[in-house]
Amino acid sequence: MLIGYARTSTTEQKAGLEAQERDLRAAGVERVYREQTSATGPRKALQDALDYVRESDTLIVTKLDRLARSVGDLLTITRAIEAKGGSLRILNLNLDTETATGKLMLNLIGSIAQFERELMLERQREGIAKAKAEGKYKGRKPTAKAKANQVIELSASGCTRERIASQLNIGVASVYRILAESKAKG
């Protein structure tokens, strides 16, 4: 059986998810698992797809970056598929782990992709350090501190810290920090 997996990082990327599903269906996929979640978070649909794979099944993805976040992650996924007697196919690379060449190419491409990502992150860190040194980098705008007055008002009205966090869409730790700072001031 051909099993497809499609993923986008955010819910705003509906067109990307639909395009992946279209390409998977065109490749003959009978069952598609899809999700909209970051590769760094839990990927329930991927786990469900891996659980569903049986002997002689093929898990198909449109692109490597839709499947794995690192070489280690890629190896874990391919081992799980191979342990069940299945294979992995990546459409945009025309790569299939059913062949020895496909397995070799997957490992090479995965290593190169991780290398490129690490270089990009290194350049990003260098750019941020340079911008900070020049006083141009301010970082992410603090969202919880902007809501400090609301936190204090809700706390004074008897709301629990958890309820305040939920209502204002901020972390519970931020609520505790804001209230502690408020108490220290006065």
C-alpha positions in Angstrom: 0.0 0.0 0.0 1.2 3.5 -0.7 0.8 5.8 2.4 1.3 9.5 2.2 2.4 12.1 4.8 2.0 15.8 4.3 3.0 18.5 6.7 3.2 22.3 6.9 4.6 24.2 9.8 1.7 26.6 10.3 -2.1 26.6 9.9 -1.8 29.5 7.5 -0.1 27.3 4.9 -3.2 25.6 3.6 -2.2 25.9 -0.1 1.1 24.1 0.7 -0.7 21.3 2.4 -3.2 21.0 -0.4 -0.4 20.9 -3.0 1.4 18.1 -1.1 -1.8 16.1 -0.9 -2.5 16.6 -4.6 1.1 15.4 -5.5 0.7 12.4 -3.1 -2.6 11.4 -4.7 -1.1 11.8 -8.2 1.7 9.4 -7.1 -1.0 6.8 -6.3 -1.2 7.2 -2.5 -4.3 5.5 -1.1 -4.1 6.9 2.4 -2.8 10.4 3.4 -1.8 11.5 6.9 -1.7 15.2 7.1 -0.9 17.8 9.8 0.0 21.4 10.4 2.6 21.5 13.1 6.2 22.5 13.5 8.8 19.8 12.8 10.2 20.5 16.3 6.9 19.7 18.0 5.0 16.5 18.4 3.9 15.1 15.0 1.0 12.8 15.8 0.0 12.2 12.1 3.5 11.1 11.3 3.5 8.7 14.2 0.1 7.4 13.1 1.5 6.9 9.5 4.5 5.1 10.9 2.3 2.9 13.1 0.1 2.1 10.0 3.0 1.0 7.8 3.1 -2.8 7.1 5.4 -5.1 5.2 5.8 -4.0 1.6 4.1 -0.6 2.2 5.7 2.6 1.1 5.6 5.8 3.0 5.7 8.7 0.5 6.5 12.4 1.1 6.8 15.2 -1.4 10.0 16.6 0.1 12.5 15.6 2.6 12.0 18.6 4.9 8.4 17.7 5.3 9.5 14.5 7.0 12.6 14.9 9.1 14.2 17.7 11.0 17.8 16.2 11.2 19.8 13.3 9.9 19.2 11.5 13.3 15.5 12.1 12.9 15.6 10.8 9.3 17.5 7.7 10.4 15.0 7.0 13.2 12.1 7.3 10.8 13.7 5.1 8.0 14.7 2.5 10.6 11.1 2.3 11.9 9.8 1.9 8.3 12.4 -0.7 7.4 11.9 -2.6 10.6 8.3 -3.2 9.5 9.5 -4.3 6.0 8.4 -1.0 4.3 10.2 1.6 2.3 10.3 5.4 2.0 9.9 7.4 -1.2 10.6 11.1 -1.6 8.9 12.5 -4.7 10.9 15.6 -5.5 14.2 13.7 -5.3 12.9 10.7 -7.1 14.4 8.6 -4.3 13.2 5.3 -3.1 14.8 3.4 -0.2 13.7 0.1 -1.7 17.0 0.2 -3.6 20.5 0.2 -2.2 21.2 3.4 -4.3 18.1 5.0 -2.8 19.3 4.3 0.7 22.8 5.7 0.0 21.4 8.8 -1.6 18.9 9.4 1.3 21.8 9.4 3.8 23.9 11.7 1.6 21.1 14.2 1.0 20.0 14.1 4.6 23.6 14.9 5.7 23.9 17.7 3.2 20.5 19.2 4.3 21.5 19.1 7.9 24.8 20.7 7.1 23.1 23.5 5.1 20.7 24.1 8.0 23.5 24.4 10.5 25.4 26.8 8.3 22.2 28.9 8.0 21.8 29.0 11.8 25.4 29.9 12.2 25.0 32.8 9.8 21.9 33.9 11.6 23.6 33.9 15.0 26.5 35.9 13.5 24.0 38.4 12.0 22.2 38.8 15.3 25.5 39.3 17.2 26.5 42.0 14.7 23.2 43.7 14.9 23.3 43.6 18.8 26.8 45.1 18.7 25.6 47.9 16.5 22.5 48.5 18.7 20.1 47.5 15.9 18.8 44.3 17.3 16.1 44.6 19.9 14.9 41.0 20.0 11.3 39.8 20.1 8.8 42.3 21.5 7.8 41.2 25.0 4.2 40.2 24.8 3.6 39.4 28.5 5.1 42.7 29.8 2.8 44.7 27.6 -0.1 43.0 29.5 1.3 43.7 33.0 -1.6 46.0 34.0 -4.2 43.5 32.9 -2.4 40.8 34.8 -2.4 42.9 38.0 -6.0 43.9 37.6 -7.2 40.3 37.0 -5.1 39.1 40.0 -6.7 41.8 42.2 -10.1 40.7 41.1 -9.4 37.2 42.4 -8.5 35.3 39.2 -6.0 32.4 39.6 -2.7 32.7 37.9 -3.5 29.9 35.5 -6.8 31.6 34.5 -5.0 34.9 33.9 -2.5 33.2 31.7 -5.2 31.4 29.7 -7.3 34.5 29.4 -4.4 36.8 28.2 -2.7 34.0 26.2 0.6 34.3 28.0 2.6 31.8 30.0 1.8 31.1 33.7 5.5 31.8 34.5 5.0 35.3 33.0 2.1 35.9 35.2 4.1 34.9 38.3 7.0 37.1 37.2 4.8 40.1 36.6 3.1 39.8 39.9 6.4 39.3 41.8 7.8 42.4 40.1 4.7 44.3 41.0 4.9 43.2 44.6 8.6 44.1 44.8 7.9 47.6 43.5 5.3 48.3 46.0 
